[in-house]
Amino acid sequence: MEELYTLEKEVGRGSYGVVFEGHMAKSGQRVAIKRLPCSNPECIELYLQELWAMRATAKNHVNVIALHSCLLQTGPQSLKPLKPGKLPVSLVESVLKGSVVSAPQSQERNNAQANARRTTTSVSSLQDRTNTVQARGKLQDKTELSEPDSTTPQRPQNRARKRPAQREEDQPRTLRCLALWLVMEYCDGGDLNQYLLSRPPDAQHNHSVVRQLCSAVAFLHSLGITHRDLKPDNVLVCVTPKGPVIKVADFGLSKMSEGLVDGDLTRQHFSSTCGSDFYMAPEVWGGLTYTAQADIFSLGVMFWAVLERITFVEEGTTQEQLGAYVCKGRSGWLMPLGEALWENADLQLCIPMKFKRAPPLPPPPGPAMCSLLLDMLASNPDARPSAAQLEARVCSALREDSH
């Protein structure tokens, strides 16, 4: 590792891995280095999906996180670069078999105790599955924001979650491939929550964020990539003198589609219920098959929250997050938009929001943008614009509202 990269410090830790800040040994360029321990087939499948998607995007779009290289760890101090277009055979075999590939017996005995708490989970294939996939934890550095005041709506306790915890088995096994290391561009502005909520509202920056996200998702969909977990946590920010540069990241739940009919990604159907509660589309909440149009709904939730600075506090946390929702009942408990629209497809959303929010606030979106948001948040996926249509419509709506 030292010959190629220098690890400086840990900047983020989640349920699936650790991210370090580092530098390229030759150029000194700052990079983010994500270590993904290959402890069970389900995790390995997510890692391979992320690697495939990031290789497909390469460095071809300014608003999609760039992958510099991937390293394969086979021992405590054994790392080697993975050649472009190649995948570790042992990892693919682990996913296909639904159980991890073992190391030689001597190595297994030496490492058994250290790996006693690793888990294995069976999966049948690399294809999309009907079982639930646990959404990935945050891996980027989470700079703590100020604690929300009493006016900030909070997600109620004891809400049922859609994704079960991973199962443990009694006999964990050691892997030939201990971990994958992904070397990516470094984003110094944190995620979208951190960047926007740590600064006063800025309408120009908000409009720039919306435009850049449209461009990124249009690019991904043009390559046949459906992200399936678009949310502010998975959008990173690079701070530049000209303003924030947005980077869509975290492709562990993404799906790549081949053989599209006339290049139409909306005809490719998925069945795995995955994503994050406040950004999931109604059809995903309902357990129906869905298409890339679910990404458009997630974008709609994010755009509404960014443009009006709508926040909530997730249960078990004290950190504000950007996200739109519906208030239900006299107590005003929060329900994700997708869940509310699944229960009532005729629900009328009030855009811009009518109830009072704490200052400082940006100006509300204009009529053209409000109309577009309603289309993006339609309960019927076919009524939402495609990613290609959305990019043009966003620019047109913002231009129309500016007059």
C-alpha positions in Angstrom: 0.0 0.0 0.0 2.8 2.4 1.0 4.3 2.1 -2.5 1.1 3.4 -4.1 -0.9 5.3 -1.5 -0.4 6.8 2.0 -3.2 6.4 4.5 -3.6 9.6 6.6 -6.6 9.1 8.9 -10.0 7.4 9.1 -12.8 9.8 8.0 -15.8 7.6 8.1 -17.1 4.2 9.3 -20.3 2.4 8.5 -21.8 -1.1 8.7 -20.1 -2.2 5.5 -16.6 -0.7 5.7 -14.2 2.1 6.6 -13.1 5.2 4.6 -9.7 6.7 5.0 -8.2 10.0 3.7 -5.0 9.3 1.8 -2.6 10.5 -0.8 -1.1 9.1 -4.0 2.5 8.3 -3.3 3.9 9.7 -6.6 1.7 12.8 -7.1 0.6 13.6 -3.6 -3.0 13.9 -4.8 -5.6 13.5 -2.0 -7.9 10.5 -2.4 -10.5 8.7 -0.4 -9.7 5.0 0.2 -12.6 2.7 1.1 -11.8 -0.7 2.7 -14.6 -3.3 2.2 -14.0 -6.4 4.3 -15.2 -9.5 2.3 -16.9 -11.2 5.3 -20.0 -12.7 3.7 -21.6 -13.3 0.2 -24.2 -10.6 0.6 -21.6 -8.0 1.3 -19.4 -9.3 -1.5 -22.2 -9.0 -3.9 -22.8 -5.3 -3.0 -19.1 -4.6 -3.4 -18.9 -6.2 -6.8 -22.0 -4.2 -7.9 -20.4 -1.0 -6.7 -17.1 -1.9 -8.5 -19.0 -2.7 -11.8 -21.0 0.5 -11.7 -18.0 2.7 -10.9 -15.9 1.1 -13.7 -18.7 1.7 -16.1 -18.9 5.4 -15.3 -15.1 5.6 -15.2 -14.1 9.3 -15.0 -16.6 10.4 -17.7 -18.9 12.7 -15.8 -18.0 15.5 -13.4 -21.0 14.8 -11.2 -20.3 11.1 -10.6 -17.6 10.0 -8.1 -14.5 8.8 -9.9 -12.8 5.5 -9.2 -9.0 5.7 -9.5 -8.2 2.0 -8.8 -9.1 -1.1 -6.9 -6.8 -3.2 -4.7 -7.2 -6.8 -3.7 -6.1 -7.7 -0.2 -5.1 -11.4 0.2 -3.1 -11.2 3.5 -2.3 -8.9 6.4 0.3 -7.1 4.3 -0.5 -8.4 0.8 -2.2 -6.0 -1.6 -2.1 -5.9 -5.4 -3.9 -3.7 -7.9 -6.9 -5.4 -9.7 -6.5 -5.1 -13.4 -9.3 -3.2 -15.3 -12.0 -5.5 -16.5 -11.0 -8.3 -14.1 -12.9 -9.5 -11.0 -11.5 -11.8 -8.3 -12.6 -15.3 -9.1 -12.9 -16.3 -5.5 -15.4 -13.4 -4.8 -17.5 -14.2 -7.8 -17.5 -17.9 -6.7 -18.5 -16.9 -3.2 -21.6 -15.0 -4.4 -22.7 -17.7 -6.8 -22.3 -20.4 -4.2 -23.9 -18.4 -1.4 -21.0 -19.2 0.9 -17.5 -17.8 1.3 -14.5 -19.5 -0.4 -12.2 -20.8 2.3 -8.5 -20.2 2.7 -6.0 -23.1 3.2 -6.5 -25.0 6.5 -3.3 -23.5 8.1 -4.5 -20.0 7.4 -8.0 -20.8 8.6 -6.7 -22.1 11.9 -4.5 -19.0 12.4 -7.3 -16.6 11.6 -10.4 -18.4 13.0 -10.4 -16.6 16.3 -10.0 -13.2 14.8 -12.8 -13.8 12.4 -15.2 -15.5 14.8 -17.8 -12.7 14.6 -17.9 -12.5 10.8 -21.2 -13.5 9.2 -22.3 -15.4 6.2 -25.5 -15.0 4.3 -26.7 -17.2 1.5 -27.6 -15.7 -1.9 -28.7 -17.6 -4.9 -27.2 -15.6 -7.8 -25.9 -12.3 -9.0 -29.3 -11.5 -10.4 -31.9 -9.1 -8.7 -33.6 -10.9 -5.8 -37.0 -10.6 -4.2 -35.6 -10.7 -0.7 -34.9 -7.5 1.1 -31.5 -5.9 0.9 -30.2 -3.9 3.8 -29.4 -0.3 2.9 -25.8 0.6 3.2 -24.5 2.7 6.2 -22.8 6.0 5.8 -19.1 5.7 4.9 -18.2 9.3 4.4 -17.0 11.5 7.3 -20.0 12.9 9.1 -19.0 16.3 10.5 -21.4 16.8 13.4 -24.0 19.5 12.7 -25.6 21.6 15.5 -28.4 19.8 17.4 -31.8 20.5 15.9 -34.1 22.8 17.9 -37.5 21.9 19.1 -39.1 23.2 15.8 -37.4 20.5 13.8 -39.9 17.7 13.0 -38.7 14.3 14.3 -39.3 10.8 13.1 -41.3 8.9 15.7 -39.8 6.0 17.7 -40.5 2.3 17.2 -41.4 2.6 13.5 -41.0 -0.8 11.8 -38.1 -1.0 9.4 -38.3 -2.7 6.0 -34.8 -4.3 6.1 -33.9 -7.1 8.5 -30.6 -7.5 10.3 -28.1 -9.8 8.8 -28.1 -13.4 10.1 -25.2 -15.1 11.8 -24.1 -18.7 11.3 -22.1 -20.7 13.8 -19.2 -21.6 11.6 -17.6 -18.6 9.9 -14.9 -19.2 7.3 -11.9 -17.3 6.3 -11.7 -15.7 2.8 -8.8 -15.9 0.4 -9.7 -12.4 -0.5 -9.8 -10.5 2.8 -10.9 -7.1 1.5 -11.3 -4.8 -1.5 -9.8 -1.4 -1.4 -11.5 1.2 -3.6 -9.4 4.4 -4.3 -11.7 7.3 -5.2 -11.6 11.0 -5.6 -11.8 12.9 -2.3 -14.7 15.3 -1.6 -13.8 17.9 1.0 -17.4 19.2 1.5 -18.8 16.1 3.0 -22.3 14.9 2.0 -25.2 17.0 0.8 -26.7 17.2 4.3 -23.5 18.5 5.8 -22.8 21.0 3.1 -26.2 22.7 2.8 -27.3 22.5 6.4 -24.0 24.0 7.8 -24.5 27.1 5.6 -27.1 29.9 5.3 -29.6 29.2 2.5 -28.4 30.1 -1.0 -30.9 29.9 -3.8 -28.2 29.9 -6.5 -26.3 27.0 -4.8 -29.6 25.1 -4.4 -30.4 25.5 -8.1 -26.9 24.4 -9.0 -27.3 21.3 -6.9 -30.6 20.4 -8.6 -29.1 20.9 -12.1 -26.0 18.8 -11.3 -28.0 15.9 -9.8 -30.2 15.8 -12.9 -27.1 15.7 -15.1 -25.6 12.9 -13.1 -28.7 10.7 -13.0 -29.3 11.2 -16.8 -25.8 10.0 -17.4 -26.2 7.0 -15.2 -29.5 6.0 -16.8 -28.0 6.4 -20.2 -25.4 3.7 -19.3 -28.2 1.4 -18.0 -27.4 2.1 -14.3 -30.2 2.4 -11.9 -28.9 3.7 -8.5 -31.8 2.6 -6.3 -30.5 4.5 -3.2 -30.4 8.2 -4.1 -30.4 10.3 -0.9 -28.4 13.2 0.5 -26.1 10.8 2.3 -25.0 9.4 -1.0 -24.3 12.7 -2.7 -20.9 14.1 -1.9 -19.7 17.7 -2.4 -16.4 19.2 -3.6 -15.9 22.8 -2.6 -14.6 25.0 -5.4 -14.2 28.8 -5.8 -17.1 28.7 -8.3 -19.4 26.8 -6.0 -20.2 23.2 -5.0 -19.5 20.4 -7.4 -21.9 17.5 -6.7 -20.8 13.8 -6.9 -23.3 10.9 -6.9 -21.7 8.1 -4.9 -22.3 4.7 -3.2 -23.4 2.3 -5.9 -23.7 -0.8 -3.7 -27.4 -1.2 -4.4 -27.2 -0.2 -8.0 -28.2 -2.4 -10.9 -26.7 -2.4 -14.4 -29.1 -3.4 -17.2 -28.1 -4.8 -20.6 -30.0 -5.4 -23.8 -32.4 -2.4 -23.2 -35.3 -2.0 -25.7 -34.5 1.0 -27.8 -32.3 2.3 -24.9 -35.3 2.5 -22.6 -34.3 1.8 -19.0 -37.9 2.2 -17.8 -38.7 -1.2 -19.3 -36.2 -3.0 -17.1 -37.9 -4.2 -13.9 -36.5 -4.9 -10.5 -38.0 -6.7 -7.5 -35.7 -6.2 -4.5 -37.1 -3.9 -1.9 -34.2 -1.7 -1.2 -33.3 1.9 -0.5 -33.9 4.3 2.4 -37.3 5.0 3.9 -37.8 8.7 3.2 -36.6 8.5 -0.4 -38.2 5.2 -1.6 -40.9 5.4 -4.3 -44.5 4.2 -3.6 -44.0 1.1 -5.8 -41.0 0.1 -3.9 -42.8 0.6 -0.6 -45.6 -1.6 -1.9 -43.3 -4.5 -2.9 -44.1 -4.2 -6.5 -41.7 -4.6 -9.4 -40.3 -1.2 -10.4 -38.1 0.5 -12.9 -35.5 3.3 -13.1 -38.4 5.7 -12.5 -38.0 4.9 -8.8 -34.8 7.0 -9.0 -36.8 9.9 -10.3 -39.1 9.8 -7.3 -36.0 9.8 -5.0 -34.7 12.8 -6.8 -38.1 14.6 -6.4 -37.9 14.1 -2.6 -34.4 15.5 -2.6 -35.1 18.4 -4.8 -38.2 19.5 -2.8 -36.1 19.3 0.4 -33.2 21.2 -1.1 -35.2 24.0 -2.6 -37.3 24.6 0.5 -34.8 23.5 3.1 -37.1 20.8 4.6 -35.5 18.7 7.2 -36.3 15.9 9.7 -34.6 14.0 12.4 -34.4 10.2 11.9 -35.2 8.0 14.9 -32.2 7.2 17.1 -30.2 10.2 15.9 -29.9 13.9 16.6 -28.7 15.0 13.2 -31.0 16.9 10.8 -31.4 15.4 7.3 -32.8 16.9 4.1 -36.0 15.1 3.1 -39.7 15.8 2.4 -42.5 13.9 4.1 -46.2 14.0 5.1 -47.4 14.8 8.6 -50.1 12.4 9.7 -52.6 12.6 12.6 -53.0 15.2 15.3 -49.5 14.5 16.7 -48.0 15.4 13.3 -45.8 12.2 13.1 -43.8 11.9 10.0 -44.5 9.5 7.1 -42.2 9.1 4.1 -43.8 10.4 0.9 -43.5 7.1 -0.8 -45.3 5.3 2.0 -48.0 7.9 2.1 -48.6 7.7 -1.6 -48.6 3.9 -1.6 -51.4 4.0 1.0 -53.3 6.8 -0.9 -52.4 7.2 -4.5 -54.7 10.3 -4.7 -53.0 12.2 -1.9 -52.5 15.8 -2.9 -49.1 17.2 -2.0 -48.8 20.9 -1.1 -45.8 22.3 -3.0 -44.6 24.7 -1.8 -45.2 23.7 1.8 -47.9 25.7 3.6 -46.9 25.3 7.2 -44.4 27.6 8.9 -40.8 26.5 9.1 -37.9 28.0 11.1 -35.8 30.7 9.4 -33.6 31.2 7.7 -35.3 30.0 4.6 -34.6 30.3 0.8 -37.4 31.7 -1.4 -40.0 29.0 -2.3 -39.7 27.3 -5.7 -41.7 29.1 -8.5 -44.8 27.7 -10.2 -42.9 25.9 -13.0 -40.6 24.1 -10.6 -43.5 23.2 -8.3 -45.3 21.7 -11.2 -42.2 19.7 -12.2 -41.8 18.4 -8.6 -45.4 17.2 -8.6 -44.7 15.3 -11.8 -41.5 13.7 -10.3 -43.5 12.7 -7.2 -46.4 11.2 -9.1 -47.6 7.9 -7.6 -47.8 6.4 -11.1 -44.2 5.8 -12.3 -45.2 6.3 -15.9 -46.4 9.8 -15.1 -42.9 10.8 -14.0 -40.4 12.3 -16.5 -37.5 10.1 -17.6 -34.0 11.2 -16.5 -33.3 12.5 -20.0 -36.5 14.6 -20.1 -35.9 15.8 -16.5 -32.6 17.4 -17.3 -34.2 19.7 -19.9 -37.3 20.4 -17.9 -35.3 21.4 -14.8 -33.3 24.0 -16.7 -36.5 25.3 -18.4 -38.5 25.5 -15.1 -35.7 27.4 -13.3 -35.3 29.8 -16.2 -39.1 30.4 -16.4 -39.4 31.0 -12.7 -36.5 33.4 -12.8 -38.5 35.8 -15.0 
